Amino acid sequence: MTRTEKPDDVVLVYTTAASLVEAETIAEELMEHRLIACANILPGMRSLYRWKGQVERAEEVVMILKTVRSRLAEAQARFREAHSYDTPAFLVVDVPEGDEAYLAWLRVETA
């Protein structure tokens, strides 16, 4: 953690899942343990990526998970356990500002 980061800093996690069912299952697991406050699930994405030397194409589901920095390590560990991919995306984006009422709600839901 850098000097400017705080345990209650809000972050977004960008990730994908293989199916809508998998995305909802992962989101519900993380919410049940208060590791995220919210998950936006966006089905119907088409991905092209290089994997083991080959260009792959896949239908995927985008997930944007909303949490706080202090819950991130446990959220990532549970996420990896529940995910079907060998190397799932788990990209963390800082949220430097936002609507204070919304950020307060998010912090309460992940406490």
All heavy atoms as an XYZ file, in Angstrom:
884
protein
N       0.860     -1.174      0.000
C       0.000      0.000      0.000
C       0.907      1.238      0.000
O       1.833      1.316      0.776
C      -0.899     -0.021      1.236
C      -1.934      1.040      1.216
S      -3.156      1.072      2.570
C      -3.168     -0.510      3.285
N       0.626      2.172     -0.886
C       1.399      3.404     -0.918
C       0.932      4.337      0.194
O      -0.109      4.113      0.809
C       1.260      4.111     -2.278
O      -0.081      4.542     -2.428
C       1.671      3.217     -3.425
N       1.661      5.397      0.408
C       1.318      6.342      1.475
C      -0.045      6.979      1.282
O      -0.706      7.316      2.248
C       2.366      7.433      1.566
C       3.613      6.979      2.247
C       4.597      8.107      2.330
N       5.788      7.640      1.652
C       6.708      8.385      1.133
N       6.613      9.682      1.187
N       7.750      7.874      0.550
N      -0.470      7.168      0.042
C      -1.732      7.852     -0.198
C      -2.941      6.926     -0.173
O      -4.064      7.386     -0.137
C      -1.702      8.586     -1.552
O      -1.452      7.634     -2.587
C      -0.635      9.657     -1.565
N      -2.720      5.621     -0.244
C      -3.845      4.679     -0.229
C      -4.348      4.466      1.192
O      -3.583      4.480      2.148
C      -3.426      3.333     -0.814
C      -3.127      3.403     -2.288
C      -2.584      2.087     -2.813
O      -2.213      1.215     -2.021
O      -2.518      1.944     -4.034
N      -5.659      4.263      1.305
C      -6.291      3.990      2.589
C      -7.064      2.690      2.470
O      -7.548      2.352      1.391
C      -7.242      5.133      2.955
C      -6.561      6.467      3.099
C      -7.563      7.554      3.372
C      -6.879      8.899      3.303
N      -7.780      9.945      2.907
N      -7.250      1.948      3.566
C      -7.981      0.680      3.494
C      -9.407      0.818      2.979
O      -9.950     -0.118      2.419
C      -7.971      0.177      4.935
C      -6.878      0.908      5.605
C      -6.731      2.216      4.891
N     -10.027      2.007      3.164
C     -11.410      2.165      2.710
C     -11.500      2.841      1.344
O     -12.576      3.212      0.903
C     -12.253      2.915      3.749
C     -11.874      4.380      3.899
O     -10.774      4.772      3.436
O     -12.664      5.130      4.461
N     -10.351      2.986      0.655
C     -10.381      3.527     -0.702
C     -11.226      2.628     -1.592
O     -11.090      1.402     -1.576
C      -8.976      3.608     -1.299
C      -8.167      4.796     -0.790
O      -8.755      5.656     -0.109
O      -6.961      4.841     -1.082
N     -12.074      3.231     -2.386
C     -12.935      2.485     -3.301
C     -12.151      2.138     -4.556
O     -11.383      2.950     -5.072
C     -14.188      3.315     -3.648
C     -15.008      2.646     -4.733
C     -15.030      3.527     -2.388
N     -12.336      0.908     -5.019
C     -11.716      0.446     -6.255
C     -12.745     -0.302     -7.082
O     -13.733     -0.826     -6.552
C     -10.492     -0.463     -5.999
C      -9.371      0.299     -5.309
C     -10.874     -1.694     -5.205
N     -12.507     -0.341     -8.382
C     -13.286     -1.165     -9.291
C     -12.388     -2.292     -9.766
O     -11.194     -2.099     -9.955
C     -13.733     -0.362    -10.510
C     -14.572      0.883    -10.266
C     -14.873      1.575    -11.598
C     -15.851      0.540     -9.550
N     -12.974     -3.456     -9.969
C     -12.245     -4.577    -10.548
C     -12.915     -4.901    -11.872
O     -14.115     -5.166    -11.920
C     -12.266     -5.816     -9.627
C     -11.603     -7.003    -10.326
C     -11.593     -5.514     -8.301
N     -12.125     -4.850    -12.936
C     -12.603     -5.266    -14.255
C     -12.194     -6.719    -14.446
O     -11.040     -7.089    -14.243
C     -11.978     -4.414    -15.364
C     -12.289     -4.976    -16.726
C     -13.454     -4.619    -17.389
C     -11.433     -5.891    -17.331
C     -13.761     -5.164    -18.625
C     -11.733     -6.435    -18.563
C     -12.894     -6.078    -19.208
O     -13.194     -6.624    -20.425
N     -13.155     -7.544    -14.823
C     -12.865     -8.947    -15.071
C     -13.873     -9.510    -16.059
O     -14.788     -8.809    -16.486
C     -12.854     -9.751    -13.750
O     -12.388    -11.077    -14.029
C     -14.224     -9.789    -13.097
N     -13.695    -10.761    -16.413
C     -14.624    -11.448    -17.306
C     -14.922    -12.832    -16.755
O     -14.180    -13.356    -15.919
C     -14.055    -11.582    -18.728
O     -12.828    -12.328    -18.672
C     -13.808    -10.228    -19.367
N     -15.997    -13.411    -17.253
C     -16.368    -14.787    -16.902
C     -16.774    -15.507    -18.186
O     -17.091    -14.873    -19.192
C     -17.518    -14.792    -15.898
N     -16.783    -16.817    -18.116
C     -17.096    -17.627    -19.295
C     -18.582    -17.627    -19.632
O     -18.955    -17.875    -20.770
C     -16.606    -19.056    -19.088
N     -19.428    -17.348    -18.632
C     -20.874    -17.391    -18.865
C     -21.587    -16.484    -17.869
O     -21.021    -16.094    -16.844
C     -21.396    -18.822    -18.706
O     -21.334    -19.215    -17.341
N     -22.842    -16.210    -18.171
C     -23.662    -15.420    -17.261
C     -23.842    -16.140    -15.932
O     -23.769    -15.529    -14.865
C     -25.013    -15.118    -17.910
C     -25.973    -14.236    -17.126
C     -25.348    -12.892    -16.788
C     -27.265    -14.041    -17.914
N     -24.034    -17.431    -15.984
C     -24.202    -18.219    -14.757
C     -22.951    -18.124    -13.899
O     -23.029    -17.901    -12.680
C     -24.545    -19.690    -15.081
C     -24.473    -20.561    -13.838
C     -25.916    -19.781    -15.729
N     -21.771    -18.275    -14.509
C     -20.532    -18.183    -13.738
C     -20.370    -16.789    -13.139
O     -20.018    -16.649    -11.959
C     -19.320    -18.525    -14.607
C     -18.019    -18.451    -13.815
C     -16.805    -18.828    -14.622
O     -16.548    -18.207    -15.676
O     -16.089    -19.749    -14.176
N     -20.648    -15.752    -13.920
C     -20.521    -14.379    -13.425
C     -21.433    -14.141    -12.227
O     -21.017    -13.585    -11.210
C     -20.837    -13.388    -14.550
N     -22.693    -14.571    -12.328
C     -23.633    -14.380    -11.217
C     -23.228    -15.195    -10.002
O     -23.343    -14.719     -8.863
C     -25.041    -14.732    -11.662
C     -25.620    -13.706    -12.617
C     -27.029    -14.038    -13.091
O     -27.518    -15.161    -12.848
O     -27.643    -13.151    -13.715
N     -22.739    -16.399    -10.212
C     -22.304    -17.252     -9.100
C     -21.142    -16.613     -8.355
O     -21.136    -16.552     -7.114
C     -21.916    -18.654     -9.612
O     -23.051    -19.244    -10.243
C     -21.426    -19.543     -8.488
N     -20.161    -16.122     -9.107
C     -19.004    -15.465     -8.487
C     -19.444    -14.203     -7.750
O     -19.053    -13.986     -6.597
C     -17.937    -15.139     -9.548
C     -17.289    -16.433    -10.063
C     -16.876    -14.188     -8.985
C     -16.404    -16.242    -11.280
N     -20.267    -13.394     -8.386
C     -20.728    -12.149     -7.761
C     -21.490    -12.433     -6.469
O     -21.277    -11.767     -5.448
C     -21.592    -11.354     -8.734
N     -22.377    -13.414     -6.495
C     -23.145    -13.751     -5.287
C     -22.234    -14.242     -4.170
O     -22.427    -13.881     -3.004
C     -24.205    -14.798     -5.621
C     -25.346    -14.213     -6.438
C     -26.318    -15.259     -6.963
O     -26.132    -16.470     -6.703
O     -27.275    -14.853     -7.652
N     -21.229    -15.039     -4.502
C     -20.264    -15.527     -3.501
C     -19.531    -14.351     -2.860
O     -19.406    -14.279     -1.637
C     -19.265    -16.476     -4.180
C     -18.008    -16.750     -3.409
C     -18.153    -17.783     -2.323
O     -19.181    -18.471     -2.255
O     -17.216    -17.907     -1.512
N     -19.056    -13.433     -3.668
C     -18.322    -12.289     -3.138
C     -19.220    -11.360     -2.322
O     -18.801    -10.846     -1.283
C     -17.645    -11.523     -4.277
C     -16.578    -12.308     -5.058
C     -16.037    -11.470     -6.209
C     -15.466    -12.798     -4.162
N     -20.446    -11.180     -2.778
C     -21.382    -10.328     -2.027
C     -21.777    -10.969     -0.706
O     -21.901    -10.280      0.310
C     -22.615    -10.023     -2.869
C     -22.319     -9.045     -3.991
S     -23.760     -8.634     -4.963
C     -24.683     -7.704     -3.768
N     -21.975    -12.278     -0.704
C     -22.352    -12.984      0.518
C     -21.323    -12.760      1.627
O     -21.666    -12.657      2.796
C     -22.490    -14.481      0.228
C     -22.876    -15.302      1.428
C     -22.991    -16.785      1.093
O     -23.502    -17.105      0.006
O     -22.565    -17.601      1.931
N     -20.062    -12.668      1.247
C     -18.983    -12.461      2.218
C     -18.607    -10.991      2.369
O     -17.589    -10.667      2.983
C     -17.768    -13.298      1.816
C     -18.008    -14.755      1.974
N     -18.512    -15.547      0.967
C     -17.865    -15.570      3.053
C     -18.648    -16.787      1.397
N     -18.273    -16.822      2.665
N     -19.431    -10.104      1.795
C     -19.243     -8.650      1.890
C     -17.889     -8.203      1.334
O     -17.306     -7.221      1.787
C     -19.458     -8.152      3.316
C     -20.853     -8.474      3.829
C     -21.117     -7.934      5.211
N     -21.388     -6.519      5.201
C     -22.584     -5.958      5.010
N     -23.635     -6.716      4.801
N     -22.732     -4.652      5.043
N     -17.400     -8.935      0.338
C     -16.135     -8.596     -0.295
C     -16.330     -7.588     -1.423
O     -15.377     -6.917     -1.824
C     -15.453     -9.859     -0.818
C     -15.126    -10.882      0.269
C     -14.597    -12.157     -0.344
C     -14.134    -10.298      1.269
N     -17.550     -7.499     -1.925
C     -17.925     -6.472     -2.893
C     -19.285     -5.919     -2.478
O     -20.057     -6.601     -1.811
C     -17.986     -7.000     -4.347
C     -19.068     -8.071     -4.507
C     -16.624     -7.510     -4.801
C     -19.338     -8.501     -5.937
N     -19.550     -4.696     -2.895
C     -20.856     -4.098     -2.621
C     -21.789     -4.278     -3.801
O     -23.010     -4.295     -3.640
C     -20.708     -2.614     -2.316
N     -21.211     -4.421     -4.995
C     -22.023     -4.433     -6.206
C     -21.226     -5.093     -7.325
O     -19.997     -4.998     -7.354
C     -22.350     -2.990     -6.583
S     -23.262     -2.791     -8.115
N     -21.932     -5.744     -8.229
C     -21.327     -6.282     -9.444
C     -22.192     -5.876    -10.624
O     -23.398     -6.103    -10.610
C     -21.225     -7.800     -9.371
N     -21.588     -5.258    -11.608
C     -22.269     -4.995    -12.871
C     -21.869     -6.125    -13.817
O     -20.678     -6.361    -14.024
C     -21.863     -3.653    -13.468
C     -22.223     -2.500    -12.568
O     -21.373     -1.699    -12.230
N     -23.465     -2.400    -12.164
N     -22.847     -6.814    -14.356
C     -22.601     -7.969    -15.213
C     -23.145     -7.653    -16.601
O     -24.328     -7.369    -16.752
C     -23.256     -9.228    -14.611
C     -22.640     -9.499    -13.228
C     -23.101    -10.421    -15.544
C     -23.315    -10.611    -12.455
N     -22.253     -7.705    -17.579
C     -22.578     -7.305    -18.945
C     -22.315     -8.467    -19.901
O     -21.182     -8.664    -20.353
C     -21.717     -6.096    -19.350
C     -21.762     -4.933    -18.364
C     -20.542     -4.053    -18.506
C     -23.025     -4.153    -18.568
N     -23.328     -9.259    -20.218
C     -23.117    -10.389    -21.127
C     -22.963     -9.923    -22.573
O     -23.268     -8.783    -22.911
C     -24.382    -11.218    -20.949
C     -25.411    -10.262    -20.478
C     -24.688     -9.196    -19.713
N     -22.467    -10.839    -23.398
C     -22.422    -10.594    -24.834
C     -21.144     -9.974    -25.356
O     -21.132     -9.427    -26.460
N     -20.054    -10.060    -24.633
C     -18.791     -9.515    -25.110
C     -18.068    -10.561    -25.943
O     -18.084    -11.747    -25.622
C     -17.900     -9.091    -23.950
C     -16.599     -8.478    -24.425
S     -15.454     -8.075    -23.108
C     -14.925     -9.687    -22.583
N     -17.426    -10.132    -26.987
C     -16.597    -11.002    -27.820
C     -15.147    -10.650    -27.551
O     -14.741     -9.498    -27.694
C     -16.941    -10.785    -29.295
C     -16.192    -11.650    -30.234
C     -16.904    -12.983    -30.383
N     -16.256    -13.737    -31.445
C     -16.118    -15.036    -31.392
N     -16.584    -15.722    -30.378
N     -15.533    -15.678    -32.360
N     -14.346    -11.625    -27.141
C     -12.934    -11.398    -26.835
C     -12.046    -12.068    -27.874
O     -12.327    -13.189    -28.302
C     -12.578    -11.984    -25.472
O     -13.179    -11.255    -24.446
N     -10.989    -11.397    -28.237
C      -9.909    -11.956    -29.031
C      -8.651    -11.770    -28.215
O      -8.389    -10.657    -27.726
C      -9.758    -11.231    -30.368
C     -10.735    -11.636    -31.457
C     -12.071    -10.994    -31.260
C     -10.160    -11.330    -32.799
N      -7.886    -12.816    -28.028
C      -6.686    -12.731    -27.204
C      -5.704    -13.827    -27.608
O      -6.077    -14.820    -28.225
C      -7.047    -12.843    -25.712
C      -7.823    -14.098    -25.372
C      -7.165    -15.245    -24.931
C      -9.204    -14.142    -25.502
C      -7.875    -16.401    -24.631
C      -9.914    -15.292    -25.204
C      -9.236    -16.415    -24.773
O      -9.939    -17.556    -24.486
N      -4.459    -13.620    -27.256
C      -3.435    -14.620    -27.518
C      -3.271    -15.475    -26.260
O      -3.123    -14.954    -25.169
C      -2.111    -13.945    -27.881
C      -1.046    -14.929    -28.338
C       0.193    -14.219    -28.848
N      -0.094    -13.326    -29.958
C      -0.243    -13.705    -31.235
N      -0.150    -14.982    -31.553
N      -0.477    -12.813    -32.166
N      -3.332    -16.782    -26.442
C      -3.193    -17.711    -25.324
C      -2.369    -18.898    -25.787
O      -2.729    -19.569    -26.743
C      -4.572    -18.164    -24.831
C      -4.524    -19.084    -23.649
C      -4.816    -20.421    -23.638
C      -4.157    -18.752    -22.321
N      -4.658    -20.939    -22.389
C      -4.247    -19.925    -21.546
C      -3.752    -17.577    -21.698
C      -3.950    -19.965    -20.193
C      -3.457    -17.617    -20.343
C      -3.562    -18.792    -19.614
N      -1.237    -19.116    -25.121
C      -0.329    -20.225    -25.432
C       0.043    -20.245    -26.915
O       0.042    -21.279    -27.569
C      -0.937    -21.550    -24.985
C      -1.158    -21.605    -23.477
C      -1.690    -22.933    -23.017
C      -1.862    -22.901    -21.509
N      -2.393    -24.153    -20.985
N       0.348    -19.039    -27.438
C       0.830    -18.917    -28.805
C      -0.235    -18.904    -29.887
O       0.083    -18.774    -31.063
N      -1.490    -19.015    -29.516
C      -2.577    -19.053    -30.491
C      -3.526    -17.878    -30.256
O      -3.745    -17.483    -29.113
C      -3.390    -20.354    -30.346
C      -2.599    -21.623    -30.556
C      -2.181    -21.798    -31.999
O      -2.919    -21.480    -32.917
N      -0.973    -22.289    -32.191
N      -4.100    -17.370    -31.335
C      -5.132    -16.352    -31.201
C      -6.449    -17.066    -30.931
O      -6.845    -17.971    -31.669
C      -5.241    -15.472    -32.464
C      -6.423    -14.515    -32.359
C      -3.943    -14.696    -32.680
N      -7.086    -16.686    -29.850
C      -8.345    -17.301    -29.428
C      -9.477    -16.300    -29.569
O      -9.262    -15.090    -29.488
C      -8.248    -17.740    -27.963
C      -7.141    -18.717    -27.657
C      -7.431    -20.113    -28.151
O      -8.620    -20.452    -28.362
O      -6.463    -20.874    -28.335
N     -10.677    -16.821    -29.745
C     -11.894    -16.004    -29.775
C     -12.889    -16.655    -28.816
O     -13.021    -17.873    -28.803
C     -12.480    -15.960    -31.180
C     -11.643    -15.196    -32.160
C     -12.126    -15.405    -33.596
N     -11.422    -14.552    -34.528
C     -10.199    -14.773    -34.973
N      -9.523    -15.829    -34.559
N      -9.634    -13.939    -35.831
N     -13.574    -15.829    -28.053
C     -14.525    -16.386    -27.087
C     -15.637    -15.388    -26.787
O     -15.418    -14.183    -26.809
C     -13.810    -16.742    -25.788
N     -16.812    -15.914    -26.517
C     -17.901    -15.116    -25.960
C     -17.665    -15.064    -24.455
O     -17.418    -16.093    -23.835
C     -19.258    -15.771    -26.249
C     -19.611    -15.847    -27.709
C     -19.858    -14.488    -28.336
O     -20.407    -13.587    -27.654
O     -19.492    -14.315    -29.508
N     -17.716    -13.886    -23.891
C     -17.488    -13.740    -22.463
C     -18.512    -12.788    -21.866
O     -19.282    -12.144    -22.575
C     -16.079    -13.206    -22.174
C     -14.977    -14.187    -22.499
C     -13.636    -13.692    -22.033
O     -13.169    -12.648    -22.537
O     -13.054    -14.334    -21.146
N     -18.481    -12.707    -20.557
C     -19.332    -11.807    -19.798
C     -18.411    -10.869    -19.025
O     -17.532    -11.323    -18.291
C     -20.236    -12.598    -18.828
C     -21.056    -11.669    -17.967
C     -21.123    -13.562    -19.599
N     -18.583     -9.567    -19.208
C     -17.793     -8.577    -18.471
C     -18.380     -8.416    -17.076
O     -19.601     -8.415    -16.899
C     -17.804     -7.211    -19.193
C     -17.159     -6.127    -18.332
C     -17.106     -7.320    -20.525
N     -17.507     -8.279    -16.103
C     -17.925     -7.995    -14.732
C     -17.149     -6.785    -14.230
O     -15.936     -6.714    -14.395
C     -17.640     -9.183    -13.814
C     -18.360    -10.452    -14.188
S     -17.802    -11.845    -13.187
C     -18.364    -11.374    -11.561
N     -17.860     -5.850    -13.629
C     -17.227     -4.731    -12.930
C     -17.636     -4.864    -11.470
O     -18.821     -4.767    -11.138
C     -17.658     -3.377    -13.509
C     -17.295     -3.317    -14.997
C     -17.000     -2.234    -12.730
C     -17.905     -2.139    -15.720
N     -16.667     -5.147    -10.638
C     -16.908     -5.369     -9.215
C     -16.515     -4.109     -8.446
O     -15.468     -3.518     -8.714
C     -16.079     -6.561     -8.728
C     -16.186     -7.834     -9.565
C     -15.227     -8.890     -9.037
C     -17.610     -8.339     -9.587
N     -17.342     -3.716     -7.480
C     -17.091     -2.507     -6.690
C     -16.804     -2.908     -5.250
O     -17.611     -3.591     -4.621
C     -18.298     -1.580     -6.771
C     -18.608     -1.178     -8.211
C     -19.933     -0.490     -8.329
C     -20.288     -0.290     -9.787
N     -21.631      0.261     -9.942
N     -15.636     -2.468     -4.759
C     -15.219     -2.848     -3.415
C     -14.296     -1.786     -2.839
O     -14.141     -0.709     -3.393
C     -14.556     -4.243     -3.427
O     -14.376     -4.691     -2.089
C     -13.238     -4.261     -4.180
N     -13.691     -2.120     -1.705
C     -12.713     -1.242     -1.068
C     -11.379     -1.988     -0.988
O     -11.334     -3.223     -0.993
C     -13.157     -0.787      0.346
C     -14.352      0.154      0.269
C     -13.460     -1.971      1.239
N     -10.319     -1.227     -0.932
C      -8.974     -1.801     -0.978
C      -8.732     -2.850      0.121
O      -8.100     -3.871     -0.128
C      -7.937     -0.677     -0.867
C      -6.533     -1.172     -1.117
C      -5.587     -0.058     -1.456
N      -5.925      0.635     -2.682
C      -5.714      0.165     -3.910
N      -5.190     -1.017     -4.093
N      -6.038      0.901     -4.968
N      -9.266     -2.639      1.312
C      -9.020     -3.584      2.407
C      -9.655     -4.956      2.160
O      -9.260     -5.930      2.787
C      -9.523     -3.007      3.732
O     -10.931     -2.809      3.668
N     -10.610     -5.058      1.263
C     -11.288     -6.324      0.965
C     -10.732     -6.987     -0.295
O     -11.124     -8.090     -0.651
C     -12.790     -6.089      0.799
C     -13.448     -5.397      1.978
C     -13.354     -6.176      3.263
N     -14.453     -7.124      3.292
C     -14.464     -8.235      4.016
N     -13.453     -8.540      4.780
N     -15.490     -9.045      3.994
N      -9.803     -6.314     -0.956
C      -9.329     -6.735     -2.269
C      -8.610     -8.085     -2.265
O      -8.890     -8.936     -3.107
C      -8.409     -5.646     -2.825
C      -8.240     -5.539     -4.316
C      -9.561     -5.528     -5.059
C      -7.433     -4.300     -4.644
N      -7.690     -8.309     -1.362
C      -6.921     -9.556     -1.357
C      -7.830    -10.761     -1.148
O      -7.721    -11.772     -1.866
C      -5.830     -9.506     -0.284
N      -8.751    -10.670     -0.190
C      -9.663    -11.791      0.046
C     -10.625    -11.966     -1.121
O     -10.932    -13.087     -1.518
C     -10.435    -11.607      1.349
C     -11.248    -12.839      1.700
C     -11.996    -12.735      3.016
O     -11.775    -11.779      3.780
O     -12.826    -13.635      3.272
N     -11.079    -10.859     -1.687
C     -11.966    -10.941     -2.857
C     -11.254    -11.642     -4.008
O     -11.836    -12.516     -4.669
C     -12.423     -9.548     -3.284
N     -10.008    -11.294     -4.243
C      -9.268    -11.918     -5.338
C      -9.045    -13.405     -5.077
O      -9.181    -14.223     -5.993
C      -7.932    -11.216     -5.559
C      -7.196    -11.766     -6.775
C      -5.938    -10.984     -7.101
O      -5.449    -10.185     -6.300
N      -5.415    -11.213     -8.282
N      -8.734    -13.774     -3.861
C      -8.521    -15.190     -3.536
C      -9.800    -15.999     -3.760
O      -9.768    -17.063     -4.399
C      -8.040    -15.331     -2.092
N     -10.929    -15.523     -3.263
C     -12.202    -16.238     -3.461
C     -12.601    -16.246     -4.935
O     -13.139    -17.231     -5.433
C     -13.309    -15.617     -2.620
C     -13.208    -15.959     -1.158
C     -14.437    -15.464     -0.398
N     -14.315    -15.754      0.991
C     -14.752    -16.883      1.568
N     -15.330    -17.810      0.855
N     -14.608    -17.055      2.865
N     -12.339    -15.136     -5.622
C     -12.622    -15.031     -7.049
C     -11.871    -16.115     -7.817
O     -12.441    -16.831     -8.630
C     -12.218    -13.626     -7.527
C     -12.235    -13.451     -9.013
C     -13.412    -13.138     -9.674
C     -11.067    -13.595     -9.744
C     -13.428    -12.971    -11.050
C     -11.078    -13.429    -11.113
C     -12.253    -13.121    -11.773
N     -10.583    -16.255     -7.556
C      -9.768    -17.251     -8.261
C     -10.253    -18.668     -7.971
O     -10.236    -19.518     -8.862
C      -8.302    -17.086     -7.910
C      -7.684    -15.834     -8.549
C      -6.202    -15.693     -8.276
N      -5.349    -16.647     -8.933
C      -5.093    -16.690    -10.236
N      -5.669    -15.837    -11.041
N      -4.271    -17.584    -10.728
N     -10.665    -18.936     -6.748
C     -11.181    -20.270     -6.391
C     -12.458    -20.593     -7.170
O     -12.675    -21.735     -7.560
C     -11.482    -20.347     -4.894
C     -10.263    -20.395     -4.013
C     -10.631    -20.329     -2.537
O     -11.828    -20.459     -2.192
O      -9.707    -20.142     -1.719
N     -13.304    -19.592     -7.380
C     -14.611    -19.803     -8.007
C     -14.563    -19.752     -9.533
O     -15.499    -20.203    -10.192
C     -15.599    -18.758     -7.493
N     -13.487    -19.214    -10.097
C     -13.423    -18.955    -11.537
C     -12.961    -20.188    -12.311
O     -12.132    -20.951    -11.845
C     -12.475    -17.786    -11.810
C     -12.815    -17.046    -13.051
N     -12.568    -17.546    -14.302
C     -13.393    -15.834    -13.237
C     -12.974    -16.686    -15.209
N     -13.492    -15.634    -14.587
N     -13.486    -20.349    -13.521
C     -13.146    -21.510    -14.343
C     -11.859    -21.331    -15.159
O     -11.300    -22.311    -15.638
C     -14.298    -21.826    -15.304
O     -14.500    -20.759    -16.221
N     -11.380    -20.115    -15.318
C     -10.178    -19.881    -16.129
C      -8.914    -20.172    -15.337
O      -8.863    -19.952    -14.124
C     -10.096    -18.424    -16.592
C     -11.152    -17.951    -17.546
C     -11.235    -16.597    -17.864
C     -12.070    -18.808    -18.138
C     -12.195    -16.119    -18.739
C     -13.034    -18.340    -19.018
C     -13.090    -17.001    -19.318
O     -14.037    -16.520    -20.175
N      -7.847    -20.584    -16.044
C      -6.526    -20.753    -15.423
C      -5.951    -19.411    -14.981
O      -5.348    -19.308    -13.916
C      -5.534    -21.393    -16.405
C      -5.864    -22.839    -16.731
O      -6.570    -23.494    -15.939
O      -5.423    -23.309    -17.798
N      -6.143    -18.396    -15.817
C      -5.588    -17.071    -15.555
C      -6.659    -16.018    -15.814
O      -6.655    -15.349    -16.847
C      -4.362    -16.820    -16.465
O      -3.458    -17.916    -16.339
C      -3.640    -15.534    -16.088
N      -7.593    -15.853    -14.888
C      -8.653    -14.861    -15.106
C      -8.130    -13.438    -14.951
O      -7.229    -13.175    -14.159
C      -9.675    -15.180    -14.015
C      -8.881    -15.837    -12.935
C      -7.764    -16.568    -13.619
N      -8.702    -12.536    -15.726
C      -8.378    -11.109    -15.576
C      -8.869    -10.640    -14.213
O      -9.946    -11.035    -13.761
C      -9.060    -10.304    -16.681
N      -8.090     -9.824    -13.573
C      -8.480     -9.189    -12.309
C      -7.717     -7.879    -12.259
O      -6.610     -7.794    -11.745
C      -8.124    -10.085    -11.112
C      -8.787     -9.676     -9.828
C     -10.016    -10.211     -9.465
C      -8.178     -8.781     -8.962
C     -10.635     -9.853     -8.270
C      -8.784     -8.416     -7.769
C     -10.018     -8.957     -7.422
N      -8.289     -6.859    -12.888
C      -7.620     -5.573    -13.044
C      -8.251     -4.551    -12.114
O      -9.461     -4.308    -12.176
C      -7.725     -5.104    -14.503
C      -7.194     -6.106    -15.540
C      -7.494     -5.613    -16.948
C      -5.713     -6.351    -15.348
N      -7.447     -3.949    -11.264
C      -7.931     -3.026    -10.238
C      -7.759     -1.586    -10.707
O      -6.672     -1.194    -11.147
C      -7.170     -3.245     -8.911
C      -7.657     -2.281     -7.846
C      -7.316     -4.696     -8.461
N      -8.845     -0.825    -10.615
C      -8.848      0.575    -11.027
C      -9.221      1.424     -9.813
O     -10.277      1.215     -9.206
C      -9.874      0.813    -12.165
C      -9.886      2.273    -12.580
C      -9.585     -0.107    -13.350
N      -8.350      2.350     -9.454
C      -8.648      3.255     -8.340
C      -9.804      4.178     -8.695
O      -9.966      4.573     -9.845
C      -7.426      4.113     -8.001
C      -6.316      3.299     -7.358
O      -6.625      2.381     -6.576
O      -5.144      3.572     -7.649
N     -10.584      4.526     -7.690
C     -11.673      5.488     -7.837
C     -11.301      6.693     -6.973
O     -11.552      6.691     -5.768
C     -13.026      4.877     -7.399
C     -14.132      5.912     -7.487
C     -13.346      3.641     -8.218
N     -10.686      7.705     -7.567
C     -10.209      8.837     -6.761
C     -11.316      9.727     -6.221
O     -11.126     10.411     -5.225
C      -9.307      9.606     -7.723
C      -9.792      9.241     -9.073
C     -10.330      7.834     -8.965
N     -12.481      9.716     -6.870
C     -13.595     10.518     -6.363
C     -14.897      9.985     -6.935
O     -14.908      9.182     -7.857
C     -13.422     11.988     -6.705
C     -13.348     12.284     -8.190
C     -13.083     13.747     -8.457
O     -11.913     14.150     -8.440
O     -14.068     14.470     -8.670
N     -15.993     10.436     -6.343
C     -17.316     10.022     -6.784
C     -18.358     10.650     -5.882
O     -18.030     11.400     -4.955
N     -19.605     10.319     -6.122
C     -20.690     10.819     -5.291
C     -20.481     10.319     -3.861
O     -20.382      9.107     -3.629
C     -22.031     10.320     -5.841
C     -23.178     10.814     -5.006
O     -23.578     11.975     -5.193
O     -23.666     10.030     -4.155
N     -20.395     11.233     -2.922
C     -20.078     10.867     -1.534
C     -21.100      9.913     -0.922
O     -20.740      9.010     -0.178
C     -19.904     12.114     -0.669
C     -18.576     12.805     -0.889
C     -17.360     11.910     -0.670
O     -17.332     11.096      0.286
O     -16.414     12.011     -1.479
N     -22.376     10.106     -1.210
C     -23.400      9.203     -0.660
C     -23.218      7.790     -1.199
O     -23.342      6.808     -0.460
C     -24.796      9.729     -0.979
N     -22.912      7.670     -2.489
C     -22.701      6.351     -3.088
C     -21.453      5.688     -2.509
O     -21.470      4.505     -2.154
C     -22.581      6.458     -4.613
C     -22.479      5.110     -5.273
C     -23.618      4.367     -5.550
C     -21.245      4.558     -5.585
C     -23.535      3.115     -6.129
C     -21.145      3.314     -6.164
C     -22.290      2.594     -6.437
O     -22.204      1.360     -6.998
N     -20.369      6.449     -2.397
C     -19.134      5.895     -1.838
C     -19.335      5.466     -0.385
O     -18.825      4.423      0.036
C     -18.003      6.914     -1.958
C     -17.605      7.302     -3.385
C     -16.535      8.391     -3.357
C     -17.146      6.107     -4.190
N     -20.095      6.233      0.374
C     -20.382      5.875      1.764
C     -21.168      4.569      1.824
O     -20.884      3.691      2.652
C     -21.148      6.998      2.458
N     -22.174      4.423      0.955
C     -22.954      3.177      0.892
C     -22.044      2.002      0.572
O     -22.117      0.951      1.218
C     -24.055      3.294     -0.173
C     -24.638      1.971     -0.531
C     -25.600      1.289      0.157
C     -24.279      1.146     -1.638
N     -25.848      0.075     -0.467
C     -25.042     -0.018     -1.568
C     -23.364      1.291     -2.675
C     -24.933     -1.048     -2.513
C     -23.245      0.271     -3.614
C     -24.032     -0.881     -3.514
N     -21.172      2.168     -0.408
C     -20.267      1.098     -0.820
C     -19.357      0.675      0.345
O     -19.162     -0.513      0.585
C     -19.445      1.573     -2.014
C     -18.732      0.504     -2.803
C     -18.623      0.927     -4.248
C     -17.392      0.192     -2.229
N     -18.860      1.651      1.076
C     -17.993      1.335      2.214
C     -18.746      0.582      3.306
O     -18.215     -0.348      3.919
C     -17.378      2.623      2.754
C     -16.334      3.205      1.817
C     -15.791      4.540      2.321
N     -14.765      5.046      1.441
C     -14.842      6.196      0.774
N     -15.906      6.991      0.933
N     -13.860      6.575     -0.012
N     -19.997      0.965      3.555
C     -20.808      0.265      4.565
C     -21.063     -1.172      4.135
O     -20.973     -2.102      4.947
C     -22.143      1.014      4.801
C     -23.131      0.157      5.572
C     -21.887      2.330      5.516
N     -21.375     -1.387      2.872
C     -21.712     -2.725      2.381
C     -20.522     -3.672      2.347
O     -20.703     -4.898      2.285
C     -22.337     -2.638      0.993
C     -23.700     -1.982      0.991
C     -24.684     -2.688      1.927
O     -24.764     -3.929      1.906
O     -25.372     -1.984      2.693
N     -19.311     -3.147      2.411
C     -18.127     -4.004      2.423
C     -17.438     -4.021      3.784
O     -16.333     -4.536      3.908
C     -17.133     -3.535      1.332
O     -16.863     -2.143      1.518
C     -17.680     -3.783     -0.059
N     -18.106     -3.493      4.785
C     -17.514     -3.463      6.138
C     -17.747     -4.776      6.858
O     -18.657     -5.499      6.584
C     -18.105     -2.311      6.929
